[in-house]
C-alpha cells in the first residue's frame, strides 16, 4: 500500500512516500481503506518524537474516513462495506489502509438521520471534534450560562470549539489568535470577540467588565498558559490540551490558585483511549452528531495529496494554517 512514513524523528523532511504491507486487524479492530486523513498537531508531535522514538517505518495519522474492508475477531458494530469515520489512537492514517479499535469507528449511516457526513468531512472530524467536545464538556465541565476563551481560535479545534461551546450553552465565547488575518477568519465561527494574543488578559477583563471568563482552552503553553490565570473569573478553569509553542513545562505555585479561586485541568485523548474508552466514544458520538446535524461546521481550508503530507505538516507546525487540512488518500 502507499503510505507516508518516517524512520527517524525530526522536521517535515523526515516524512517520505513509501510502499508498505497493509496492516492486519487484530482482535477487536477493523481494517479501513482510507479515503481522507486529517492533518493535526498531534501528528507533528509524533514526527518530532514526543510519543517516543520511531520503530522502523512509522506511519502517523490520528483520524481518517473510509470503508471497512475487514474485521478482527470479536468485532460487533461496524460491518464490512460500512463508510466510517475513525479515531486512530496508534496512528496509521497517512496510508491507504489503517486499523482502528472498533469502539472508535463510527459508521456514517448511523449519522444519516441527523443529516449525515460525507467522507471528506468525516476524515477531518474524529480527533478535532472529540478533542474540542471533550475539553469543553469533560475537562472543562462547561455549564450553561458560563463564558469561554479559546486560544488558537483560528485552528481546527479552535474553529469548532466556539460552535461546540454555544451548543453546550455558553453565554459568551472569546478567542485569541496571533495575527489580524487569523482574527478575521476566526470571527466567522460564532466568537463574540477575537483578541490578539499579546495582552489578552486586559482585553478579556475589559470585555467581561472585570470579571474574567469561566473556562479557558489552552493548547499553546508557556507564557500564554501562565497569563491565562489572570483572565479567569472566580472558580474559573484553565483546561490544557496541548503544547504547541513547545515551551518548557511550567512550575505553578499553588497559593495563587487557592487565593484567587482558580483551577487547572487537562485533557488528553490518548490517555482516554487507554483508560476510559467509553467516555471517549460518548464524546466522539456527541460531537459527530452535532456536525451531522449542521449545528457545528468543520471548515476544511486545504486538501493535499497523500504525498504532500510533509508540506501540510510544515505549514501547521509553523502556525501558518487556518481551519482544517486533510490528505486525500483514496485513489
CORGIJO-V54590 format. One record per pair of residues at least 12 apart in sequence whose ideal C-beta (glycine too) atoms are under 7 Angstrom apart, sorted by the first residue. I is the first residue (numbers start at 1). GAP is how many residues later the second one is. Records with the same first field share a line. If there is no record, write none. Layout:
I: GAP ; GAP
//
This chain:
1: 19 ; 21 ; 94 ; 95 ; 96
2: 15 ; 17 ; 93 ; 94 ; 304
3: 15 ; 17 ; 56 ; 91 ; 92 ; 93
4: 12 ; 13 ; 90 ; 302 ; 303 ; 305
5: 13 ; 15 ; 52 ; 53 ; 54
6: 41 ; 48 ; 52
7: 47 ; 49 ; 50
8: 46
9: 38 ; 39 ; 40 ; 44 ; 45
12: 298 ; 301 ; 302 ; 305
13: 297
14: 33
15: 32 ; 294 ; 295 ; 298
17: 290
18: 39
20: 37 ; 75
22: 75
23: 69 ; 74 ; 75 ; 76
25: 45 ; 46 ; 47 ; 74
26: 46
27: 45 ; 46 ; 47
28: 44 ; 46 ; 47 ; 73 ; 74
29: 43 ; 70 ; 71 ; 72 ; 73
30: 38 ; 41 ; 42 ; 45 ; 48 ; 69 ; 70 ; 72 ; 75
31: 38 ; 39 ; 66 ; 68
32: 32 ; 34 ; 35 ; 36 ; 37 ; 52 ; 54 ; 65 ; 66 ; 68
33: 33 ; 34 ; 36 ; 63 ; 64
34: 30 ; 32 ; 59 ; 61 ; 62 ; 63 ; 64 ; 295 ; 296
35: 30 ; 31 ; 84 ; 88 ; 294 ; 295
36: 28 ; 29 ; 83 ; 84 ; 87 ; 290 ; 291 ; 292 ; 293
37: 24 ; 26 ; 27 ; 56 ; 57 ; 86 ; 289 ; 290 ; 292
38: 25 ; 85 ; 86 ; 89 ; 90 ; 286 ; 288
39: 273 ; 274 ; 277 ; 286 ; 287 ; 288
40: 22 ; 23 ; 87 ; 88 ; 116
41: 201 ; 203 ; 275
42: 20 ; 85
43: 17 ; 18 ; 19 ; 270
44: 269 ; 272 ; 273
46: 14 ; 45
47: 13 ; 266
59: 32 ; 33 ; 35 ; 36
60: 31 ; 34
61: 27 ; 30 ; 31 ; 32 ; 33 ; 34 ; 37
62: 25 ; 26 ; 29 ; 31 ; 65
63: 23 ; 24 ; 25 ; 30 ; 60 ; 63 ; 64
64: 22 ; 24 ; 29 ; 34 ; 59
65: 19 ; 20 ; 54 ; 57 ; 58
66: 18 ; 264
67: 14 ; 16
68: 12 ; 13 ; 14 ; 16
75: 27
77: 25
78: 24 ; 27 ; 29
82: 25 ; 27
83: 25 ; 36
84: 21 ; 22 ; 23 ; 24
85: 21 ; 23 ; 32 ; 37 ; 40 ; 41 ; 203
86: 14 ; 18 ; 19 ; 40
87: 13 ; 17 ; 39 ; 40 ; 43 ; 197
88: 12
89: 12 ; 15 ; 181 ; 184
94: 212 ; 215 ; 233
96: 233
103: 174 ; 178
104: 169 ; 177 ; 180
106: 178 ; 179 ; 182
108: 14
111: 177 ; 178 ; 181
114: 175 ; 178 ; 179
115: 177 ; 178 ; 179
116: 176
117: 174 ; 175
120: 180 ; 206
121: 170 ; 177
123: 203
124: 174 ; 176 ; 200 ; 202
125: 163 ; 166 ; 173
126: 158
127: 142
128: 28 ; 29 ; 32 ; 196
129: 31 ; 158 ; 159 ; 162
130: 139 ; 150 ; 153 ; 154 ; 157
131: 26 ; 110 ; 136 ; 138
132: 25 ; 28 ; 29 ; 32 ; 155
133: 31 ; 150 ; 153 ; 154
134: 133 ; 135 ; 149
135: 82 ; 104 ; 106 ; 132
136: 25 ; 28 ; 29 ; 32
137: 31 ; 146
138: 129 ; 141 ; 145
139: 100 ; 126 ; 127 ; 128
140: 75 ; 97 ; 99 ; 125
142: 23 ; 26 ; 28 ; 73
144: 25
145: 24 ; 26
146: 24 ; 25 ; 68 ; 69
147: 23 ; 24 ; 25 ; 61 ; 66 ; 67
148: 17 ; 22 ; 25 ; 65 ; 66 ; 67 ; 69
149: 25 ; 27 ; 55 ; 64 ; 67 ; 82
150: 12 ; 23 ; 25 ; 67
151: 25 ; 66 ; 67 ; 68 ; 69 ; 73
152: 67 ; 68 ; 92
153: 22 ; 23 ; 24 ; 33 ; 38 ; 41
154: 23 ; 28 ; 31 ; 32 ; 168
155: 166
156: 167 ; 168
157: 62
158: 17 ; 28
159: 27 ; 30 ; 140 ; 164
160: 136 ; 138
161: 56
162: 13 ; 27 ; 28 ; 29
163: 26 ; 27 ; 133 ; 134
164: 123 ; 126 ; 132
166: 24
167: 123 ; 128 ; 129
172: 20
173: 17 ; 18 ; 19
174: 17 ; 18 ; 19 ; 21 ; 30 ; 33 ; 39
175: 16 ; 19
176: 19 ; 21 ; 24
177: 17 ; 19 ; 20
178: 19 ; 141
182: 140
183: 13
185: 137
193: 14
197: 27
200: 27 ; 31
201: 26 ; 29 ; 30
204: 27
205: 26
211: 22
212: 19 ; 20 ; 21 ; 24
213: 18 ; 19 ; 20 ; 23
214: 19 ; 22
215: 21 ; 22 ; 24
216: 12 ; 15 ; 16 ; 22 ; 23
217: 22 ; 24
218: 20 ; 21 ; 22
219: 22 ; 23 ; 25
220: 24 ; 25
221: 22 ; 23 ; 24 ; 26
222: 23 ; 25
224: 21
225: 13 ; 15 ; 25
226: 24
229: 33
232: 30
234: 27
235: 26
236: 26
237: 26 ; 28
238: 26
239: 26 ; 27 ; 28
240: 26
241: 25 ; 26
298: 26
299: 24 ; 25
300: 23 ; 24 ; 26
301: 21 ; 22 ; 23 ; 24
302: 23
303: 23 ; 25
304: 21 ; 23 ; 24
305: 23
306: 21 ; 22 ; 23
309: 18
312: 13 ; 15
//
